[in-house]
Amino acid sequence: VSFVVTVKSPRDLYLFIGPRNGEGYEILLGGWQNTRVTLGRGHSRNISNEGQAPPTVVVSWSTADNVPILDPGRFKTFWVDADPMTGLIRVGMDEIFGHHTLISYNDSAPISPLTSLLVGTQAPGNPAELYICPRLGNLLQGRSISSSSVAFHGVPEKAVDGQWGDNTFCEYCAQNDPLHVCASTRRQDTFSPPNFRISLGERLYLIKAVRLVVPSDGRPEQSAEWSVFVGNTGFRSDGLCTTIPDARGDNIWPCNPAQGNWLSVWGNVNQLKVLPEEFGIRICEIEAYADLQNNNRLEDITDQFNLNNGLPTPLIPDGGPQPIDIYGLQPNRDYEVFCYSEDLYGNLQYSLTSPLTVHTTDTTAPKLRINHIYPNDLSITVEVGLEDPGDAYPALARCMATTKEGRAPQEHDAYFEHRFWRIRFITTYTNVDPSCDGRVLLRSLDLQSWGGETFRREMFSSDPARPQDTIGLDTDDNNLIDSFEIAAWSVPVQDAWVGIDLQHMPETAARVRSRGFLLEGDLTVAIRWEGNVEELDLSVLGPGTEYLEFNLTEGDFYRVSDGGTYAVPCNPGDGCTTPIRSTLFVLALAGDYDITVYRRTEPPWSEMTIQLDIKRCGFEQSYPVVLSADEQNETIRSGVRVAFQGCHRKPQAAVANLRVWQSTVAGGGASENRMWYLADDDPNSCMET
């Protein structure tokens, strides 16, 4: 419920919003000898509620030095806004909603619906003359506007469209300005300064205040030393409304008494001359408000509330239809629209049309604010509030925290140089299904960089035992569990976290490295076992035509098939604690590889357990293999496929390229995956914006 009340009264004006015979909200203007504004909650003072206790005051505001709130000889205006969805009730002075707020109250149990508006005074002999009107819009929304130039697609109409987004203007992308709702000019020069000019139609308005929503993310010169003019031309020859030293932010600027049907905003070329030519003044929204405060006749007040333009020219036979614009409305509202006419002689009878119900659209974003921030050791609690002019609730708000002086998320991969990371699950307010036995079960968990690379490193959790709990799945959507899957992680609710060690090196790779070798490349293979270093040998055969008959080593380092390197860090006689063999292909041929182990000793043999470690295209996999007692050699893994030569380099190269490539494609999802096309070295895979 939003409305403006303009009142001329000595004191004690009561406004009640709510059911006529039920509980609601009572607003008292000019109470306590005309020095207070209060908000109460309870039953109205209607005679039907006789015997009920008066409303309980929940919030109060007093004037300084007992300055009177109401005036018996002059109309004064107040705005009231009550939202039964959020429980926010506000009362302010003047007609600009959200500014000059006197009282604000958040009701934890909002009263709904608010069906009636009752008005009264405290006692006989206290006359009140008042006018109540639905919430006013500003005089400029939807008006005809022009700008001296356009930069970065910031056309002037965006300054009077009722939208200002998050008050940022992203010149090169739309990520921070999803609707691109801000207008922008070029720098220009002394002979043609940057400006915006808005026509208010034929009617003259006495402008009291101007609201400017100006981006705060640009160069300070772009918002320095502005001038606002009101008059009948739209140029600087009009009367000076106000000068603004720094226009950044969302501000109301009082206007010197100025009347006219044009309003214009002008930048300062001396401030802008140090900037590139395409950097001029930028405005997300311009609003103007008429002066309703200094009138003492009701007719003057009602005339100011009449915001239609009327016909541009009189209607004549066969002259065709003409548009009439009605301003000052609200989005997402039902309005009854009707028209009336009179002829040259003032005849009005039978000239009223039947009303038509029209529903206004809603493309106006909610106004979001941060009420309070509570920092904790491991989290930040943010209390936010919002108001949606279209009352399209529930509304969604998101908050994010960045580090390193507000770096953009794509730059956060710089922080992956830290070794240990941990994701904690805050389960204080989580109702866990009883069948989960007080545990959080995760089907999968990956840590990825902004570029999409998945970090394959050692992961651990708050339960070192890592129990193999199962998750029941409904695969055919019949609300019945028909299959089970072992949870990737099972952690206790009271201490639920999973960690990762980005610098962890598997035991096999650590042992190879300790002998002076690296297991790095498109394909690396290593085996280790308990026993004698002379017991086993390793062979890895690739898809190429090359095959070396003697590709097993006898203590030297031979080249294996298809360009592989047979790096054996533990030769016979080296005294290795754990025997190990390894082969690596820095640039592997695309195709399938077979891994075979050979016994180098004479029978009889015993059963042997082998640990096989494969790193393919940067992804590590480990397999326990049992070599039976009656087998001399065995292919322990076949069909190990390498997609393309140089595959282990792709994540690093792609991430490096993504840090310098940016696109206007919306981030996340499939579009982010398509950015790989810029870094895959394939000229036939393309991306478009």
Secondary structure in CASP SS format (residue, H / E / C, confidence):
PFRMAT SS
TARGET T0000
AUTHOR 0000-0000-0000
METHOD secondary structure of the structure
MODEL  1
V C 1.00
S E 1.00
F E 1.00
V E 1.00
V E 1.00
T E 1.00
V E 1.00
K E 1.00
S C 1.00
P C 1.00
R C 1.00
D C 1.00
L E 1.00
Y E 1.00
L E 1.00
F E 1.00
I E 1.00
G E 1.00
P C 1.00
R C 1.00
N C 1.00
G C 1.00
E E 1.00
G E 1.00
Y E 1.00
E E 1.00
I E 1.00
L E 1.00
L E 1.00
G E 1.00
G H 1.00
W H 1.00
Q H 1.00
N H 1.00
T C 1.00
R E 1.00
V E 1.00
T E 1.00
L E 1.00
G E 1.00
R E 1.00
G E 1.00
H E 1.00
S C 1.00
R C 1.00
N C 1.00
I H 1.00
S H 1.00
N H 1.00
E C 1.00
G C 1.00
Q C 1.00
A C 1.00
P C 1.00
P C 1.00
T E 1.00
V E 1.00
V E 1.00
V E 1.00
S E 1.00
W E 1.00
S E 1.00
T C 1.00
A H 1.00
D H 1.00
N H 1.00
V C 1.00
P C 1.00
I C 1.00
L C 1.00
D C 1.00
P C 1.00
G C 1.00
R C 1.00
F C 1.00
K E 1.00
T E 1.00
F E 1.00
W E 1.00
V E 1.00
D E 1.00
A E 1.00
D E 1.00
P C 1.00
M C 1.00
T C 1.00
G C 1.00
L E 1.00
I E 1.00
R E 1.00
V E 1.00
G E 1.00
M E 1.00
D C 1.00
E C 1.00
I C 1.00
F C 1.00
G C 1.00
H C 1.00
H C 1.00
T E 1.00
L E 1.00
I E 1.00
S E 1.00
Y E 1.00
N E 1.00
D C 1.00
S C 1.00
A C 1.00
P C 1.00
I C 1.00
S C 1.00
P C 1.00
L C 1.00
T C 1.00
S E 1.00
L E 1.00
L E 1.00
V E 1.00
G E 1.00
T E 1.00
Q C 1.00
A C 1.00
P C 1.00
G C 1.00
N C 1.00
P C 1.00
A C 1.00
E E 1.00
L E 1.00
Y E 1.00
I E 1.00
C E 1.00
P E 1.00
R C 1.00
L C 1.00
G C 1.00
N C 1.00
L C 1.00
L C 1.00
Q C 1.00
G C 1.00
R C 1.00
S E 1.00
I E 1.00
S E 1.00
S E 1.00
S C 1.00
S C 1.00
V C 1.00
A C 1.00
F C 1.00
H C 1.00
G C 1.00
V C 1.00
P H 1.00
E H 1.00
K H 1.00
A H 1.00
V C 1.00
D C 1.00
G C 1.00
Q C 1.00
W C 1.00
G C 1.00
D C 1.00
N C 1.00
T C 1.00
F C 1.00
C C 1.00
E C 1.00
Y C 1.00
C C 1.00
A C 1.00
Q C 1.00
N C 1.00
D C 1.00
P C 1.00
L C 1.00
H C 1.00
V C 1.00
C C 1.00
A E 1.00
S E 1.00
T C 1.00
R C 1.00
R C 1.00
Q C 1.00
D E 1.00
T C 1.00
F C 1.00
S E 1.00
P C 1.00
P C 1.00
N E 1.00
F E 1.00
R E 1.00
I E 1.00
S E 1.00
L C 1.00
G C 1.00
E C 1.00
R C 1.00
L C 1.00
Y E 1.00
L E 1.00
I E 1.00
K E 1.00
A E 1.00
V E 1.00
R E 1.00
L E 1.00
V E 1.00
V E 1.00
P C 1.00
S C 1.00
D C 1.00
G C 1.00
R C 1.00
P H 1.00
E H 1.00
Q H 1.00
S H 1.00
A E 1.00
E E 1.00
W E 1.00
S E 1.00
V E 1.00
F E 1.00
V E 1.00
G E 1.00
N C 1.00
T C 1.00
G C 1.00
F C 1.00
R C 1.00
S C 1.00
D C 1.00
G E 1.00
L E 1.00
C E 1.00
T E 1.00
T E 1.00
I E 1.00
P E 1.00
D E 1.00
A C 1.00
R C 1.00
G E 1.00
D E 1.00
N E 1.00
I E 1.00
W E 1.00
P E 1.00
C E 1.00
N E 1.00
P E 1.00
A E 1.00
Q E 1.00
G E 1.00
N C 1.00
W E 1.00
L E 1.00
S E 1.00
V E 1.00
W E 1.00
G C 1.00
N C 1.00
V H 1.00
N H 1.00
Q H 1.00
L H 1.00
K C 1.00
V C 1.00
L C 1.00
P C 1.00
E C 1.00
E C 1.00
F C 1.00
G C 1.00
I C 1.00
R E 1.00
I E 1.00
C C 1.00
E E 1.00
I E 1.00
E E 1.00
A E 1.00
Y E 1.00
A E 1.00
D C 1.00
L C 1.00
Q C 1.00
N C 1.00
N C 1.00
N C 1.00
R C 1.00
L H 1.00
E H 1.00
D H 1.00
I H 1.00
T H 1.00
D H 1.00
Q H 1.00
F H 1.00
N C 1.00
L C 1.00
N E 1.00
N C 1.00
G C 1.00
L C 1.00
P C 1.00
T C 1.00
P C 1.00
L C 1.00
I C 1.00
P C 1.00
D C 1.00
G C 1.00
G C 1.00
P C 1.00
Q C 1.00
P C 1.00
I C 1.00
D C 1.00
I E 1.00
Y C 1.00
G C 1.00
L C 1.00
Q C 1.00
P C 1.00
N C 1.00
R C 1.00
D E 1.00
Y E 1.00
E E 1.00
V E 1.00
F C 1.00
C C 1.00
Y C 1.00
S C 1.00
E C 1.00
D C 1.00
L C 1.00
Y C 1.00
G C 1.00
N C 1.00
L C 1.00
Q C 1.00
Y C 1.00
S C 1.00
L C 1.00
T C 1.00
S C 1.00
P C 1.00
L E 1.00
T E 1.00
V E 1.00
H E 1.00
T C 1.00
T C 1.00
D C 1.00
T C 1.00
T C 1.00
A C 1.00
P C 1.00
K E 1.00
L E 1.00
R E 1.00
I E 1.00
N E 1.00
H E 1.00
I E 1.00
Y E 1.00
P E 1.00
N C 1.00
D C 1.00
L C 1.00
S C 1.00
I E 1.00
T E 1.00
V E 1.00
E E 1.00
V E 1.00
G E 1.00
L E 1.00
E E 1.00
D C 1.00
P C 1.00
G C 1.00
D C 1.00
A C 1.00
Y C 1.00
P C 1.00
A C 1.00
L C 1.00
A C 1.00
R C 1.00
C C 1.00
M C 1.00
A C 1.00
T C 1.00
T C 1.00
K C 1.00
E C 1.00
G C 1.00
R C 1.00
A C 1.00
P H 1.00
Q H 1.00
E H 1.00
H H 1.00
D H 1.00
A H 1.00
Y H 1.00
F H 1.00
E H 1.00
H C 1.00
R C 1.00
F E 1.00
W E 1.00
R E 1.00
I E 1.00
R E 1.00
F C 1.00
I C 1.00
T C 1.00
T C 1.00
Y C 1.00
T C 1.00
N C 1.00
V C 1.00
D C 1.00
P H 1.00
S H 1.00
C H 1.00
D C 1.00
G C 1.00
R E 1.00
V E 1.00
L E 1.00
L E 1.00
R C 1.00
S C 1.00
L C 1.00
D C 1.00
L C 1.00
Q E 1.00
S C 1.00
W C 1.00
G C 1.00
G C 1.00
E C 1.00
T E 1.00
F C 1.00
R C 1.00
R C 1.00
E E 1.00
M E 1.00
F E 1.00
S E 1.00
S C 1.00
D C 1.00
P C 1.00
A C 1.00
R C 1.00
P C 1.00
Q C 1.00
D C 1.00
T E 1.00
I E 1.00
G E 1.00
L E 1.00
D C 1.00
T C 1.00
D C 1.00
D C 1.00
N C 1.00
N C 1.00
L C 1.00
I C 1.00
D C 1.00
S E 1.00
F E 1.00
E E 1.00
I E 1.00
A C 1.00
A C 1.00
W E 1.00
S E 1.00
V E 1.00
P E 1.00
V H 1.00
Q H 1.00
D H 1.00
A C 1.00
W E 1.00
V E 1.00
G E 1.00
I E 1.00
D E 1.00
L C 1.00
Q C 1.00
H C 1.00
M C 1.00
P C 1.00
E H 1.00
T H 1.00
A H 1.00
A H 1.00
R H 1.00
V H 1.00
R H 1.00
S H 1.00
R C 1.00
G C 1.00
F C 1.00
L C 1.00
L C 1.00
E C 1.00
G C 1.00
D C 1.00
L E 1.00
T E 1.00
V E 1.00
A E 1.00
I E 1.00
R E 1.00
W E 1.00
E C 1.00
G C 1.00
N C 1.00
V C 1.00
E C 1.00
E C 1.00
L E 1.00
D E 1.00
L E 1.00
S E 1.00
V E 1.00
L E 1.00
G C 1.00
P C 1.00
G C 1.00
T C 1.00
E C 1.00
Y C 1.00
L C 1.00
E C 1.00
F C 1.00
N C 1.00
L C 1.00
T C 1.00
E C 1.00
G C 1.00
D C 1.00
F C 1.00
Y C 1.00
R E 1.00
V C 1.00
S H 1.00
D H 1.00
G H 1.00
G C 1.00
T E 1.00
Y E 1.00
A E 1.00
V C 1.00
P C 1.00
C C 1.00
N C 1.00
P C 1.00
G C 1.00
D C 1.00
G C 1.00
C C 1.00
T C 1.00
T C 1.00
P C 1.00
I E 1.00
R E 1.00
S E 1.00
T E 1.00
L E 1.00
F E 1.00
V C 1.00
L C 1.00
A C 1.00
L C 1.00
A C 1.00
G E 1.00
D E 1.00
Y E 1.00
D E 1.00
I E 1.00
T E 1.00
V E 1.00
Y E 1.00
R E 1.00
R C 1.00
T C 1.00
E C 1.00
P C 1.00
P C 1.00
W C 1.00
S C 1.00
E C 1.00
M E 1.00
T E 1.00
I E 1.00
Q E 1.00
L E 1.00
D E 1.00
I E 1.00
K E 1.00
R E 1.00
C C 1.00
G C 1.00
F E 1.00
E E 1.00
Q E 1.00
S E 1.00
Y E 1.00
P E 1.00
V E 1.00
V E 1.00
L E 1.00
S C 1.00
A C 1.00
D C 1.00
E C 1.00
Q C 1.00
N E 1.00
E E 1.00
T E 1.00
I E 1.00
R E 1.00
S E 1.00
G E 1.00
V E 1.00
R E 1.00
V E 1.00
A C 1.00
F C 1.00
Q C 1.00
G C 1.00
C H 1.00
H H 1.00
R H 1.00
K H 1.00
P H 1.00
Q H 1.00
A H 1.00
A H 1.00
V H 1.00
A H 1.00
N H 1.00
L H 1.00
R C 1.00
V C 1.00
W C 1.00
Q C 1.00
S C 1.00
T C 1.00
V C 1.00
A C 1.00
G C 1.00
G C 1.00
G H 1.00
A H 1.00
S H 1.00
E H 1.00
N H 1.00
R H 1.00
M H 1.00
W H 1.00
Y H 1.00
L H 1.00
A C 1.00
D C 1.00
D C 1.00
D C 1.00
P C 1.00
N C 1.00
S C 1.00
C C 1.00
M C 1.00
E C 1.00
T C 1.00
END
